[in-house]
Amino acid sequence: MILEPDPTPGSVRMMARLVPVLVRGPSMVPTIRDGDAVLAWRGAAVRPGHVVLARFRSRPELLVVKRVVRPEGDGWWVEGDNTFVTDDSRAYGVADIDARVILRLWPRPKRL
C-alpha cells in the first residue's frame, strides 16, 4: 500500500510523533482498505504482529503499510495481509520501520 502522509505531491514528511496517513492500495485487506485513514506513532516499540509504516531498503522512496512478521538481520521482514498481493518483503527484501499504526481513524474507527 502506498501512503500519503502529506497532501503535497511528491512530498513525504514524517516530522510529528503522531502521523495521520491516507492508505492507497489493496495489500492490507481486510484489516485496512484503500481509502482508509490511519494514525501512526513514530518511535513506538515494534514486534511481530504489529501494523507499521515501513520503507524497503531496495525502494526507499516507497512508504508502505505492512504487518511485521519477524526481525531479519538489522531490519524487519514485513508482509501484507492480502495474500494475493506480494508487494512486500517477498519482493523487496527487508524494511526499516518509520512508525507503528495504532488505529484506523476513518471510515470505521478501530484500534489496530
C-alpha atoms as one frame of an Amber mdcrd trajectory, in Angstrom:
protein
   0.000   0.000   0.000   1.283   3.421  -0.885   0.678   6.039   1.773   0.138
   9.762   1.538   1.066  11.405   4.863   1.404  14.832   3.217  -1.005  16.194
   0.576   1.843  17.946  -1.292   2.549  15.865  -4.432   5.862  14.029  -4.217
   6.419  15.019  -0.593   6.609  12.665   2.370   7.047  14.351   5.731   7.376
  12.320   8.886   8.142  15.030  11.444   5.371  14.719  14.039   5.201  11.836
  16.511   1.571  11.073  15.603   1.069  10.995  11.857  -2.298  10.762  10.055
  -1.961   8.722   6.861  -4.258   8.047   3.906  -3.888   4.458   2.651  -3.813
   3.621  -1.057  -3.868   0.066  -2.398  -5.228  -3.402  -1.503  -2.276  -5.151
   0.154  -3.620  -4.954   3.734  -7.213  -6.023   3.007  -9.222  -6.971   5.079
  -7.519  -5.175   8.010  -7.047  -1.851   6.215  -8.658  -0.935   2.903  -7.903
   1.512   0.116  -9.069   4.966   1.240  -8.847   4.286   4.994  -7.230   6.942
   7.164  -4.951   5.631   9.918  -2.925   7.167  12.721   0.715   6.107  13.126
   3.050   6.661  16.078   6.722   7.371  15.317   9.150   5.913  17.818   6.744
   3.257  19.138   8.147  -0.165  20.001   7.555  -2.749  17.276   7.143  -6.502
  17.497   5.802  -9.251  15.197   2.092  -8.820  14.516   2.117  -5.002  14.596
   0.956  -2.995  11.581   3.609  -0.448  10.607   4.710   2.231   8.152   7.881
   0.960   6.513  10.388   1.636   3.742  12.130  -1.128   1.834  15.872  -0.655
   1.543  15.654  -1.553  -2.132  12.889   1.099  -2.650  13.409   3.839  -0.028
  11.140   6.290  -1.877   8.144   3.987  -1.290   6.321   4.318   2.047   4.087
   1.308   2.756   1.833  -0.093   5.466   2.514  -3.753   6.287   2.401  -6.236
   9.146   5.665  -7.124  10.916   6.485 -10.828  10.592   9.935 -11.065  12.190
  13.247  -9.306  12.721  15.577 -10.026   9.808  19.234  -9.156  10.325  19.281
  -5.436  11.112  15.823  -4.802   9.591  12.319  -6.274   9.584  10.502  -8.775
   7.399   7.063  -7.297   6.631   4.115  -8.688   4.666   0.660  -7.527   3.644
  -2.484  -9.227   4.959  -3.816  -9.772   1.418  -2.160 -12.994   0.212  -2.885
 -12.148  -3.438  -0.686  -9.012  -3.354   3.041  -9.601  -2.857   4.461  -6.058
  -2.824   6.202  -6.720   0.481   9.422  -8.288   1.788   8.892 -11.285  -0.502
   9.526  -8.920  -3.429  11.690  -6.126  -1.936  13.579  -7.680   0.999  13.957
  -6.246   4.497  12.379  -2.968   5.536  13.088  -0.199   8.019  10.184   0.847
  10.251   9.119   4.523  10.271   6.124   4.244  12.617   3.591   1.832  14.142
  -0.033   2.138  13.027  -2.109   2.415  16.193  -5.644   2.974  14.916  -7.882
   3.433  11.937  -9.485   6.881  12.019 -11.890   6.609   9.115 -14.272   5.226
   7.904 -14.608   2.583  10.652 -12.640   3.732  13.717 -10.822   0.811  15.321
  -7.685   0.193  17.328  -5.130  -1.901  15.398
